[in-house]
């Protein structure tokens, strides 16, 4: 909670263009943190929606899917997957998350000359993504609303989202990430069906 409060205060100071955090700034940042917490608690208190109306657990769901989608079909495999790897994959939220995991694992396996994906290999791929995402930090200003949208995703993928959205923002000649930037990236993910949007990225179209 202390770390989260510190991050909220620093984010508030950054949005205000401040280079130093005073007591007044800290109090204002904490006030925003309390408001956000109260809002989250209010949302949690709302009655659960019927099963058919519940949103996907996939952290990309709200960012990627422009409208409610039918139950997704299992992703098609280009390589053979053993039973344990299939069971591990079933724990990844269905939809864009699972599709992206399959594409990433099969691309890396193909580059390594592998003909079958097992649980050990899939676990290494997912661990690599987790570690890579954890090392990513913001490198340009973000509007607080845009940042809060990314904060709703699990920590293991937040860094990946930040990196891709900032990359898109820079390619557009913009110097700040806002709601429009997040919406534009969301639309490209939905339209192109790939995660890495940089045209020069060698993974583009594959993962």
N, CA, C and O of each residue as an XYZ file, in Angstrom:
828
protein
N       0.834     -1.207      0.000
C       0.000      0.000      0.000
C       0.869      1.258      0.000
O       0.556      2.245     -0.666
N       1.979      1.203      0.768
C       2.879      2.353      0.815
C       3.491      2.611     -0.560
O       3.569      3.753     -1.014
N       3.930      1.515     -1.225
C       4.509      1.674     -2.565
C       3.487      2.230     -3.550
O       3.801      3.094     -4.369
N       2.250      1.719     -3.456
C       1.202      2.191     -4.358
C       0.908      3.665     -4.121
O       0.695      4.418     -5.071
N       0.895      4.082     -2.852
C       0.648      5.485     -2.522
C       1.775      6.368     -3.051
O       1.533      7.459     -3.566
N       3.007      5.881     -2.917
C       4.153      6.644     -3.429
C       4.046      6.823     -4.936
O       4.294      7.907     -5.463
N       3.671      5.739     -5.629
C       3.530      5.819     -7.079
C       2.420      6.801     -7.469
O       2.555      7.555     -8.433
N       1.330      6.779     -6.710
C       0.222      7.692     -6.997
C       0.647      9.144     -6.795
O       0.294     10.012     -7.594
N       1.393      9.406     -5.747
C       1.861     10.769     -5.475
C       2.811     11.227     -6.577
O       2.704     12.351     -7.067
N       3.737     10.358     -6.964
C       4.694     10.730     -8.015
C       3.977     10.950     -9.350
O       4.335     11.845    -10.116
N       2.956     10.121     -9.622
C       2.193     10.302    -10.856
C       1.462     11.644    -10.844
O       1.415     12.349    -11.852
N       0.891     11.984     -9.682
C       0.203     13.265     -9.555
C       1.182     14.418     -9.774
O       0.870     15.374    -10.485
N       2.371     14.327     -9.161
C       3.368     15.385     -9.312
C       3.801     15.522    -10.765
O       3.982     16.633    -11.264
N       3.968     14.376    -11.450
C       4.365     14.405    -12.859
C       3.301     15.077    -13.708
O       3.616     15.889    -14.578
N       2.031     14.738    -13.457
C       0.938     15.347    -14.226
C       0.868     16.856    -13.997
O       0.453     17.607    -14.880
N       1.278     17.292    -12.805
C       1.243     18.724    -12.500
C       2.513     19.443    -12.948
O       2.640     20.655    -12.773
N       3.453     18.694    -13.526
C       4.700     19.297    -13.994
C       5.631     19.698    -12.870
O       6.435     20.616    -13.031
N       5.533     19.013    -11.711
C       6.353     19.365    -10.557
C       7.619     18.514    -10.537
O       7.589     17.338    -10.899
N       8.711     19.102    -10.119
C       9.987     18.386    -10.042
C      10.321     17.975     -8.618
O      11.274     17.227     -8.398
N       9.550     18.454     -7.645
C       9.791     18.130     -6.244
C       8.459     17.899     -5.550
O       7.469     18.565     -5.851
N       8.439     16.959     -4.628
C       7.205     16.628     -3.923
C       7.219     17.272     -2.541
O       8.066     16.973     -1.699
N       6.264     18.155     -2.339
C       6.122     18.820     -1.044
C       5.020     18.123     -0.250
O       4.353     17.221     -0.759
N       4.834     18.548      1.002
C       3.771     17.981      1.821
C       2.413     18.209      1.168
O       1.562     17.319      1.178
N       2.205     19.394      0.600
C       0.936     19.703     -0.045
C       0.705     18.793     -1.248
O      -0.407     18.312     -1.468
N       1.764     18.560     -2.024
C       1.651     17.682     -3.188
C       1.334     16.255     -2.757
O       0.501     15.585     -3.367
N       2.008     15.793     -1.696
C       1.772     14.437     -1.197
C       0.328     14.273     -0.739
O      -0.306     13.253     -1.009
N      -0.188     15.287     -0.042
C      -1.572     15.206      0.436
C      -2.552     15.169     -0.721
O      -3.547     14.445     -0.673
N      -2.275     15.955     -1.771
C      -3.164     15.964     -2.937
C      -3.112     14.622     -3.663
O      -4.137     14.111     -4.115
N      -1.904     14.054     -3.771
C      -1.776     12.755     -4.415
C      -2.480     11.663     -3.631
O      -3.120     10.791     -4.218
N      -2.369     11.704     -2.299
C      -3.048     10.711     -1.468
C      -4.560     10.864     -1.545
O      -5.293      9.878     -1.466
N      -5.024     12.089     -1.697
C      -6.458     12.308     -1.836
C      -6.978     11.622     -3.099
O      -8.050     11.016     -3.093
N      -6.206     11.726     -4.178
C      -6.596     11.053     -5.414
C      -6.560      9.539     -5.230
O      -7.407      8.824     -5.766
N      -5.582      9.054     -4.474
C      -5.486      7.617     -4.227
C      -6.700      7.127     -3.442
O      -7.247      6.063     -3.731
N      -7.126      7.927     -2.425
C      -8.299      7.532     -1.640
C      -9.548      7.516     -2.509
O     -10.387      6.624     -2.377
N      -9.677      8.506     -3.404
C     -10.835      8.545     -4.300
C     -10.864      7.318     -5.205
O     -11.916      6.716     -5.421
N      -9.686      6.952     -5.734
C      -9.610      5.794     -6.623
C      -9.971      4.521     -5.882
O     -10.664      3.655     -6.416
N      -9.484      4.408     -4.610
C      -9.785      3.225     -3.812
C     -11.275      3.139     -3.500
O     -11.870      2.062     -3.550
N     -11.867      4.277     -3.181
C     -13.294      4.290     -2.882
C     -14.105      3.878     -4.094
O     -15.091      3.151     -3.980
N     -13.676      4.352     -5.263
C     -14.375      3.995     -6.491
C     -14.263      2.508     -6.765
O     -15.236      1.869     -7.166
N     -13.059      1.949     -6.547
C     -12.855      0.512     -6.779
C     -13.704     -0.316     -5.825
O     -14.284     -1.326     -6.222
N     -13.777      0.115     -4.552
C     -14.573     -0.618     -3.567
C     -16.054     -0.554     -3.918
O     -16.788     -1.519     -3.705
N     -16.492      0.579     -4.454
C     -17.884      0.713     -4.856
C     -18.198     -0.217     -6.017
O     -19.268     -0.824     -6.069
N     -17.249     -0.322     -6.955
C     -17.444     -1.223     -8.097
C     -17.518     -2.669     -7.630
O     -18.321     -3.451     -8.137
N     -16.668     -3.026     -6.649
C     -16.656     -4.398     -6.152
C     -17.949     -4.743     -5.440
O     -18.349     -5.905     -5.378
N     -18.609     -3.700     -4.892
C     -19.826     -3.947     -4.130
C     -21.031     -4.156     -5.022
O     -22.076     -4.594     -4.542
N     -20.918     -3.856     -6.307
C     -22.045     -4.006     -7.214
C     -22.354     -5.472     -7.412
O     -21.439     -6.296     -7.381
N     -23.641     -5.835     -7.620
C     -24.005     -7.229     -7.835
C     -23.288     -7.791     -9.053
O     -23.062     -7.087    -10.037
N     -22.935     -9.067     -8.975
C     -22.258     -9.705    -10.103
C     -23.214     -9.831    -11.278
O     -24.410    -10.068    -11.106
N     -22.656     -9.666    -12.488
C     -23.467     -9.816    -13.692
C     -23.673    -11.286    -13.960
O     -22.889    -12.117    -13.502
N     -24.743    -11.630    -14.714
C     -24.941    -13.018    -15.111
C     -23.708    -13.528    -15.820
O     -22.952    -12.756    -16.411
N     -23.507    -14.839    -15.758
C     -22.297    -15.429    -16.340
C     -22.111    -15.033    -17.781
O     -20.983    -14.785    -18.205
N     -23.188    -14.965    -18.554
C     -23.072    -14.647    -19.979
C     -22.637    -13.218    -20.201
O     -22.158    -12.882    -21.284
N     -22.795    -12.346    -19.180
C     -22.474    -10.937    -19.359
C     -21.133    -10.575    -18.751
O     -20.661     -9.455    -18.942
N     -20.498    -11.500    -18.014
C     -19.223    -11.180    -17.374
C     -18.145    -10.977    -18.420
O     -18.135    -11.633    -19.462
N     -17.233    -10.054    -18.124
C     -16.152     -9.745    -19.054
C     -15.066    -10.805    -18.957
O     -14.914    -11.460    -17.926
N     -14.314    -10.967    -20.034
C     -13.212    -11.911    -20.065
C     -12.170    -11.524    -19.038
O     -11.973    -10.344    -18.747
N     -11.493    -12.549    -18.481
C     -10.419    -12.288    -17.528
C      -9.139    -11.866    -18.224
O      -8.169    -11.485    -17.568
N      -9.129    -11.932    -19.528
C      -7.939    -11.556    -20.283
C      -7.614    -10.089    -20.040
O      -8.486     -9.241    -20.226
N      -6.379     -9.755    -19.626
C      -6.052     -8.351    -19.333
C      -6.114     -7.451    -20.554
O      -6.152     -6.228    -20.416
N      -6.126     -8.038    -21.760
C      -6.216     -7.241    -22.970
C      -7.669     -7.050    -23.410
O      -7.937     -6.318    -24.363
N      -8.612     -7.709    -22.715
C      -9.991     -7.734    -23.198
C     -10.565     -6.343    -23.434
O     -11.072     -6.052    -24.517
N     -10.485     -5.472    -22.408
C     -11.073     -4.148    -22.560
C     -10.277     -3.284    -23.519
O     -10.828     -2.362    -24.122
N      -8.979     -3.568    -23.671
C      -8.146     -2.782    -24.569
C      -8.275     -3.234    -26.009
O      -8.137     -2.428    -26.929
N      -8.539     -4.522    -26.214
C      -8.465     -5.071    -27.565
C      -9.820     -5.246    -28.225
O      -9.975     -4.915    -29.401
N     -10.798     -5.754    -27.504
C     -12.058     -6.107    -28.138
C     -12.994     -4.901    -28.197
O     -13.357     -4.369    -27.148
N     -13.400     -4.448    -29.395
C     -14.242     -3.278    -29.529
C     -15.690     -3.527    -29.136
O     -16.431     -2.577    -28.885
N     -16.103     -4.782    -29.078
C     -17.486     -5.114    -28.760
C     -17.510     -6.513    -28.174
O     -16.557     -7.272    -28.350
N     -18.609     -6.875    -27.464
C     -18.692     -8.231    -26.927
C     -18.496     -9.255    -28.034
O     -19.063     -9.134    -29.120
N     -17.695    -10.253    -27.744
C     -17.375    -11.260    -28.731
C     -17.967    -12.605    -28.334
O     -18.148    -12.865    -27.144
N     -18.274    -13.474    -29.311
C     -18.731    -14.816    -28.986
C     -17.603    -15.608    -28.355
O     -16.445    -15.193    -28.399
N     -17.939    -16.748    -27.766
C     -16.920    -17.582    -27.143
C     -15.848    -17.917    -28.168
O     -16.157    -18.507    -29.204
N     -14.579    -17.551    -27.902
C     -13.531    -17.749    -28.895
C     -13.229    -19.216    -29.129
O     -13.324    -20.033    -28.213
N     -12.863    -19.547    -30.368
C     -12.470    -20.905    -30.699
C     -11.044    -21.137    -30.213
O     -10.268    -20.186    -30.106
N     -10.687    -22.383    -29.917
C      -9.311    -22.647    -29.502
C      -8.343    -22.210    -30.589
O      -8.612    -22.428    -31.770
N      -7.215    -21.593    -30.220
C      -6.257    -21.148    -31.232
C      -5.701    -22.327    -32.015
O      -5.451    -23.391    -31.450
N      -5.508    -22.138    -33.316
C      -4.968    -23.205    -34.145
C      -3.470    -23.342    -33.900
O      -2.746    -22.349    -33.828
N      -3.018    -24.587    -33.772
C      -1.603    -24.853    -33.537
C      -0.904    -25.209    -34.843
O      -1.409    -26.007    -35.633
N       0.258    -24.610    -35.058
C       1.093    -24.979    -36.206
C       2.087    -26.067    -35.811
O       2.593    -26.794    -36.667
N       2.364    -26.175    -34.513
C       3.272    -27.198    -34.010
C       2.510    -28.138    -33.080
O       1.390    -27.847    -32.661
N       3.138    -29.269    -32.766
C       2.533    -30.225    -31.853
C       2.715    -29.747    -30.419
O       3.804    -29.300    -30.059
N       1.679    -29.830    -29.595
C       1.721    -29.462    -28.180
C       1.427    -30.711    -27.361
O       0.455    -31.414    -27.635
N       2.260    -30.997    -26.351
C       1.963    -32.171    -25.539
C       0.845    -31.851    -24.551
O       0.425    -30.702    -24.414
N       0.374    -32.889    -23.867
C      -0.801    -32.741    -23.004
C      -0.567    -31.734    -21.877
O      -1.452    -30.939    -21.561
N       0.618    -31.768    -21.273
C       0.899    -30.852    -20.165
C       0.944    -29.398    -20.629
O       0.500    -28.498    -19.916
N       1.485    -29.174    -21.831
C       1.532    -27.815    -22.369
C       0.114    -27.321    -22.665
O      -0.209    -26.159    -22.415
N      -0.728    -28.207    -23.198
C      -2.118    -27.836    -23.464
C      -2.831    -27.476    -22.166
O      -3.617    -26.529    -22.128
N      -2.557    -28.232    -21.100
C      -3.188    -27.955    -19.810
C      -2.727    -26.607    -19.267
O      -3.530    -25.855    -18.715
N      -1.444    -26.295    -19.419
C      -0.932    -25.007    -18.973
C      -1.547    -23.872    -19.780
O      -1.895    -22.825    -19.233
N      -1.679    -24.088    -21.089
C      -2.269    -23.064    -21.948
C      -3.714    -22.781    -21.554
O      -4.184    -21.650    -21.673
N      -4.417    -23.809    -21.084
C      -5.827    -23.634    -20.700
C      -5.973    -22.671    -19.531
O      -7.055    -22.125    -19.315
N      -4.894    -22.453    -18.771
C      -4.950    -21.507    -17.651
C      -4.782    -20.058    -18.096
O      -5.015    -19.137    -17.312
N      -4.383    -19.850    -19.343
C      -4.275    -18.493    -19.881
C      -5.668    -18.064    -20.325
O      -6.334    -18.820    -21.034
N      -6.139    -16.865    -19.931
C      -7.488    -16.431    -20.302
C      -7.743    -16.558    -21.803
O      -6.921    -16.153    -22.625
N      -8.897    -17.127    -22.139
C      -9.250    -17.329    -23.543
C      -9.391    -15.994    -24.261
O      -9.733    -14.982    -23.648
N      -9.130    -15.999    -25.541
C      -9.233    -14.781    -26.342
C      -7.874    -14.322    -26.817
O      -6.997    -15.134    -27.113
N      -7.705    -13.006    -26.886
C      -6.472    -12.440    -27.423
C      -5.250    -12.889    -26.628
O      -4.195    -13.136    -27.211
N      -5.378    -12.998    -25.296
C      -4.238    -13.407    -24.461
C      -3.739    -14.788    -24.863
O      -2.541    -14.990    -25.057
N      -4.665    -15.742    -24.988
C      -4.265    -17.105    -25.316
C      -3.722    -17.189    -26.735
O      -2.727    -17.867    -26.991
N      -4.385    -16.492    -27.656
C      -3.904    -16.494    -29.042
C      -2.484    -15.948    -29.129
O      -1.643    -16.502    -29.837
N      -2.218    -14.854    -28.404
C      -0.900    -14.239    -28.436
C       0.147    -15.173    -27.826
O       1.279    -15.241    -28.306
N      -0.236    -15.894    -26.765
C       0.687    -16.837    -26.147
C       1.050    -17.955    -27.112
O       2.214    -18.345    -27.211
N       0.046    -18.473    -27.827
C       0.302    -19.536    -28.801
C       1.236    -19.041    -29.904
O       2.199    -19.718    -30.264
N       0.944    -17.857    -30.433
C       1.769    -17.322    -31.522
C       3.209    -17.110    -31.070
O       4.154    -17.433    -31.790
N       3.362    -16.557    -29.853
C       4.709    -16.289    -29.344
C       5.469    -17.589    -29.133
O       6.617    -17.710    -29.559
N       4.840    -18.570    -28.475
C       5.510    -19.834    -28.188
C       5.892    -20.556    -29.471
O       6.998    -21.085    -29.580
N       4.985    -20.583    -30.445
C       5.275    -21.310    -31.680
C       6.320    -20.594    -32.524
O       7.108    -21.246    -33.209
N       6.340    -19.280    -32.488
C       7.361    -18.537    -33.230
C       8.744    -18.813    -32.657
O       9.689    -19.085    -33.398
N       8.859    -18.741    -31.321
C      10.152    -18.985    -30.677
C      10.579    -20.437    -30.877
O      11.750    -20.711    -31.136
N       9.627    -21.369    -30.757
C       9.953    -22.778    -30.950
C      10.422    -23.033    -32.380
O      11.378    -23.776    -32.601
N       9.744    -22.412    -33.353
C      10.139    -22.585    -34.744
C      11.533    -22.055    -35.012
O      12.309    -22.670    -35.744
N      11.851    -20.915    -34.419
C      13.186    -20.341    -34.594
C      14.257    -21.208    -33.944
O      15.424    -21.154    -34.334
N      13.864    -22.009    -32.954
C      14.810    -22.884    -32.261
C      14.851    -24.279    -32.876
O      15.566    -25.155    -32.391
N      14.083    -24.483    -33.942
C      14.073    -25.786    -34.610
C      13.306    -26.855    -33.865
O      13.527    -28.044    -34.099
N      12.408    -26.463    -32.971
C      11.624    -27.440    -32.213
C      10.392    -27.863    -32.987
O       9.819    -27.072    -33.737
N       9.987    -29.106    -32.807
C       8.808    -29.634    -33.478
C       7.658    -29.843    -32.514
O       6.520    -30.039    -32.942
N       7.935    -29.804    -31.222
C       6.887    -29.988    -30.215
C       7.087    -29.009    -29.068
O       8.217    -28.712    -28.681
N       5.988    -28.516    -28.534
C       6.030    -27.610    -27.385
C       5.580    -28.378    -26.159
O       4.487    -28.944    -26.130
N       6.450    -28.392    -25.128
C       6.075    -29.053    -23.884
C       5.886    -28.009    -22.783
O       6.108    -26.817    -22.997
N       5.474    -28.471    -21.608
C       5.158    -27.550    -20.512
C       6.387    -26.782    -20.047
O       6.288    -25.601    -19.714
N       7.555    -27.442    -20.019
C       8.769    -26.759    -19.573
C       9.099    -25.579    -20.492
O       9.426    -24.489    -20.023
N       9.009    -25.808    -21.799
C       9.314    -24.739    -22.752
C       8.296    -23.606    -22.635
O       8.671    -22.434    -22.615
N       7.013    -23.952    -22.557
C       5.982    -22.923    -22.451
C       6.165    -22.113    -21.173
O       5.982    -20.895    -21.176
N       6.529    -22.789    -20.071
C       6.764    -22.074    -18.820
C       7.915    -21.094    -18.934
O       7.858    -20.000    -18.373
N       8.967    -21.479    -19.660
C      10.112    -20.583    -19.857
C       9.708    -19.357    -20.678
O      10.125    -18.237    -20.382
N       8.895    -19.580    -21.706
C       8.437    -18.466    -22.534
C       7.623    -17.481    -21.703
O       7.834    -16.271    -21.787
N       6.697    -17.995    -20.904
C       5.837    -17.126    -20.100
C       6.648    -16.415    -19.017
O       6.370    -15.257    -18.703
N       7.641    -17.088    -18.445
C       8.489    -16.458    -17.434
C       9.321    -15.333    -18.045
O       9.537    -14.295    -17.420
N       9.784    -15.554    -19.274
C      10.556    -14.523    -19.976
C       9.711    -13.276    -20.181
O      10.183    -12.157    -19.982
N       8.459    -13.474    -20.581
C       7.563    -12.329    -20.777
C       7.311    -11.599    -19.467
O       7.277    -10.369    -19.429
N       7.131    -12.368    -18.385
C       6.892    -11.761    -17.076
C       8.079    -10.910    -16.639
O       7.908     -9.776    -16.191
N       9.279    -11.463    -16.772
C      10.481    -10.729    -16.368
C      10.706     -9.506    -17.248
O      11.088     -8.443    -16.758
N      10.467     -9.661    -18.550
C      10.644     -8.528    -19.456
C       9.680     -7.404    -19.160
O      10.049     -6.231    -19.196
N       8.434     -7.766    -18.865
C       7.431     -6.747    -18.567
C       7.772     -5.998    -17.294
O       7.514     -4.799    -17.183
N       8.358     -6.710    -16.324
C       8.663     -6.088    -15.033
C       9.768     -5.039    -15.132
O       9.869     -4.165    -14.270
N      10.587     -5.116    -16.165
C      11.707     -4.173    -16.292
C      11.342     -2.911    -17.061
O      12.135     -1.971    -17.120
N      10.158     -2.882    -17.647
C       9.756     -1.733    -18.459
C       9.267     -0.606    -17.568
O       8.486     -0.834    -16.644
N       9.726      0.614    -17.842
C       9.273      1.798    -17.120
C       8.767      2.832    -18.113
O       9.133      2.816    -19.288
N       7.927      3.724    -17.630
C       7.417      4.792    -18.490
C       8.575      5.693    -18.912
O       9.426      6.048    -18.096
N       8.599      6.058    -20.186
C       9.663      6.919    -20.701
C       9.113      8.218    -21.276
O       9.853      9.004    -21.867
N       7.810      8.440    -21.101
C       7.204      9.689    -21.552
C       5.996      9.981    -20.665
O       5.511      9.079    -19.982
N       5.499     11.216    -20.656
C       4.365     11.561    -19.790
C       3.092     10.807    -20.180
O       2.832     10.563    -21.358
N       2.311     10.448    -19.170
C       1.013      9.786    -19.356
C      -0.064     10.598    -18.655
O       0.156     11.088    -17.547
N      -1.213     10.747    -19.278
C      -2.359     11.306    -18.573
C      -2.794     10.299    -17.512
O      -2.692      9.091    -17.722
N      -3.269     10.785    -16.393
C      -3.621      9.897    -15.294
C      -4.690      8.891    -15.702
O      -4.637      7.729    -15.299
N      -5.663      9.333    -16.500
C      -6.716      8.417    -16.924
C      -6.184      7.278    -17.767
O      -6.613      6.135    -17.608
N      -5.249      7.576    -18.669
C      -4.639      6.536    -19.510
C      -3.844      5.575    -18.652
O      -3.888      4.364    -18.870
N      -3.117      6.102    -17.677
C      -2.315      5.255    -16.797
C      -3.214      4.327    -15.985
O      -2.879      3.160    -15.782
N      -4.347      4.836    -15.523
C      -5.255      4.012    -14.718
C      -5.831      2.860    -15.538
O      -6.089      1.785    -14.998
N      -6.033      3.074    -16.835
C      -6.534      1.991    -17.675
C      -5.517      0.855    -17.753
O      -5.891     -0.317    -17.705
N      -4.233      1.196    -17.874
C      -3.193      0.179    -17.934
C      -3.044     -0.512    -16.578
O      -2.750     -1.706    -16.514
N      -3.247      0.242    -15.497
C      -3.079     -0.312    -14.151
C      -4.098     -1.398    -13.847
O      -3.918     -2.156    -12.894
N      -5.162     -1.492    -14.633
C      -6.169     -2.524    -14.409
C      -5.685     -3.894    -14.865
O      -6.240     -4.915    -14.459
N      -4.659     -3.923    -15.703
C      -4.111     -5.191    -16.183
C      -3.168     -5.769    -15.143
O      -2.589     -5.016    -14.361
N      -2.997     -7.091    -15.109
C      -2.040     -7.697    -14.165
C      -0.641     -7.132    -14.368
O      -0.284     -6.741    -15.479
N       0.146     -7.086    -13.308
C       1.480     -6.508    -13.386
C       2.361     -7.200    -14.411
O       3.237     -6.567    -15.000
N       2.140     -8.507    -14.637
C       3.004     -9.249    -15.541
C       2.899     -8.782    -16.992
O       3.777     -9.077    -17.803
N       1.820     -8.048    -17.325
C       1.687     -7.576    -18.702
C       1.684     -6.060    -18.817
O       1.702     -5.529    -19.927
N       1.663     -5.350    -17.688
C       1.592     -3.898    -17.755
C       2.761     -3.297    -18.523
O       2.585     -2.377    -19.321
N       3.955     -3.823    -18.276
C       5.129     -3.296    -18.973
C       5.031     -3.474    -20.476
O       5.436     -2.593    -21.234
N       4.493     -4.618    -20.919
C       4.326     -4.865    -22.348
C       3.370     -3.840    -22.956
O       3.611     -3.322    -24.047
N       2.290     -3.556    -22.240
C       1.315     -2.583    -22.728
C       1.939     -1.195    -22.828
O       1.773     -0.499    -23.830
N       2.661     -0.800    -21.774
C       3.304      0.518    -21.749
C       4.254      0.677    -22.929
O       4.233      1.701    -23.612
N       5.080     -0.326    -23.169
C       6.082     -0.245    -24.232
C       5.438     -0.109    -25.602
O       5.869      0.714    -26.410
N       4.421     -0.899    -25.872
C       3.769     -0.842    -27.184
C       3.017      0.474    -27.387
O       3.067      1.060    -28.468
N       2.320      0.936    -26.344
C       1.544      2.170    -26.481
C       2.474      3.368    -26.627
O       2.212      4.255    -27.440
N       3.558      3.410    -25.851
C       4.504      4.513    -26.001
C       5.168      4.484    -27.383
O       5.400      5.530    -27.988
N       5.471      3.279    -27.873
C       6.071      3.184    -29.212
C       5.148      3.741    -30.275
O       5.586      4.469    -31.165
N       3.863      3.401    -30.185
C       2.882      3.927    -31.150
C       2.797      5.448    -31.034
O       2.767      6.151    -32.045
N       2.758      5.952    -29.802
C       2.629      7.394    -29.572
C       3.793      8.155    -30.200
O       3.589      9.193    -30.829
N       5.011      7.645    -30.032
C       6.183      8.304    -30.612
C       6.140      8.263    -32.144
O       6.505      9.238    -32.801
N       5.702      7.153    -32.701
C       5.643      7.061    -34.173
C       4.639      8.040    -34.755
O       4.733      8.406    -35.927
N       3.682      8.466    -33.945
C       2.711      9.462    -34.402
C       3.211     10.892    -34.191
O       2.517     11.848    -34.536
N       4.409     11.042    -33.628
C       4.952     12.373    -33.386
C       4.348     13.046    -32.174
O       4.425     14.269    -32.052
N       3.753     12.288    -31.277
C       3.133     12.854    -30.079
C       4.109     12.748    -28.901
O       5.015     11.915    -28.906
N       3.912     13.594    -27.908
C       4.834     13.599    -26.773
C       4.165     13.219    -25.462
O       4.767     13.363    -24.397
N       2.918     12.730    -25.523
C       2.211     12.359    -24.293
C       1.183     11.283    -24.596
O       0.519     11.324    -25.632
N       1.052     10.314    -23.687
C       0.062      9.247    -23.849
C      -1.236      9.679    -23.174
O      -1.249     10.030    -21.994
N      -2.324      9.648    -23.938
C      -3.624      9.994    -23.378
C      -4.646      8.924    -23.768
O      -4.296      7.893    -24.344
N      -5.917      9.188    -23.444
C      -6.972      8.224    -23.765
C      -7.013      7.926    -25.259
O      -7.202      6.776    -25.657
N      -6.837      8.951    -26.085
C      -6.910      8.752    -27.532
C      -5.824      7.800    -28.016
O      -6.064      6.984    -28.906
N      -4.633      7.899    -27.436
C      -3.542      7.006    -27.829
C      -3.873      5.566    -27.465
O      -3.656      4.655    -28.265
N      -4.397      5.356    -26.259
C      -4.757      4.003    -25.840
C      -5.846      3.441    -26.738
O      -5.789      2.278    -27.135
N      -6.845      4.268    -27.061
C      -7.930      3.816    -27.938
C      -7.419      3.475    -29.336
O      -7.872      2.506    -29.946
N      -6.472      4.275    -29.844
C      -5.938      4.035    -31.183
C      -5.150      2.733    -31.237
O      -5.266      1.971    -32.197
N      -4.349      2.478    -30.209
C      -3.598      1.229    -30.162
C      -4.556      0.049    -30.031
O      -4.372     -0.984    -30.674
N      -5.563      0.207    -29.209
C      -6.590     -0.818    -29.047
C      -7.214     -1.161    -30.397
O      -7.403     -2.334    -30.721
N      -7.530     -0.137    -31.177
C      -8.146     -0.363    -32.478
C      -7.199     -1.105    -33.425
O      -7.631     -1.973    -34.182
N      -5.910     -0.763    -33.380
C      -4.952     -1.446    -34.259
C      -4.779     -2.894    -33.852
O      -4.683     -3.771    -34.711
N      -4.735     -3.163    -32.542
C      -4.635     -4.554    -32.094
C      -5.827     -5.360    -32.605
O      -5.674     -6.482    -33.087
N      -7.026     -4.763    -32.491
C      -8.231     -5.470    -32.907
C      -8.253     -5.694    -34.417
O      -8.658     -6.755    -34.891
N      -7.807     -4.672    -35.172
C      -7.866     -4.759    -36.633
C      -6.800     -5.694    -37.200
O      -7.078     -6.492    -38.096
N      -5.579     -5.591    -36.673
C      -4.458     -6.339    -37.245
C      -4.248     -7.702    -36.600
O      -3.637     -8.588    -37.199
N      -4.753     -7.874    -35.377
C      -4.620     -9.161    -34.723
C      -3.208     -9.506    -34.302
O      -2.904    -10.680    -34.088
N      -2.330     -8.513    -34.178
C      -0.959     -8.725    -33.711
C      -0.685     -7.754    -32.569
O      -1.354     -6.731    -32.430
N       0.313     -8.094    -31.752
C       0.610     -7.254    -30.596
C       1.686     -6.230    -30.900
O       1.556     -5.073    -30.500
N       2.749     -6.622    -31.598
C       3.858     -5.711    -31.887
C       3.525     -4.897    -33.138
O       3.538     -5.428    -34.249
N       3.227     -3.610    -32.956
C       2.694     -2.786    -34.048
C       3.757     -2.040    -34.845
O       3.456     -1.497    -35.908
N       4.980     -2.002    -34.359
C       6.033     -1.300    -35.085
C       6.304     -2.013    -36.410
O       6.665     -3.190    -36.397
N       6.140     -1.337    -37.560
C       6.346     -1.983    -38.862
C       7.727     -2.591    -39.024
O       7.900     -3.541    -39.788
N       8.721     -2.052    -38.309
C      10.085     -2.561    -38.445
C      10.399     -3.682    -37.447
O      11.493     -4.244    -37.478
N       9.462     -4.006    -36.576
C       9.694     -5.048    -35.583
C       9.705     -6.410    -36.277
O       8.729     -6.764    -36.938
N      10.784     -7.179    -36.142
C      10.851     -8.479    -36.814
C       9.790     -9.452    -36.332
O       9.493    -10.432    -37.015
N       9.212     -9.191    -35.155
C       8.158    -10.061    -34.641
C       6.799     -9.679    -35.199
O       5.831    -10.416    -35.010
N       6.704     -8.564    -35.869
C       5.427     -8.071    -36.373
C       4.771     -9.102    -37.292
O       5.369     -9.586    -38.252
N       3.532     -9.413    -36.960
C       2.820    -10.392    -37.768
C       3.014    -11.807    -37.290
O       2.347    -12.725    -37.769
N       3.948    -12.002    -36.322
C       4.207    -13.351    -35.840
C       3.823    -13.559    -34.384
O       3.398    -14.650    -34.003
N       3.971    -12.495    -33.548
C       3.654    -12.657    -32.141
C       2.729    -11.549    -31.695
O       2.338    -11.503    -30.529
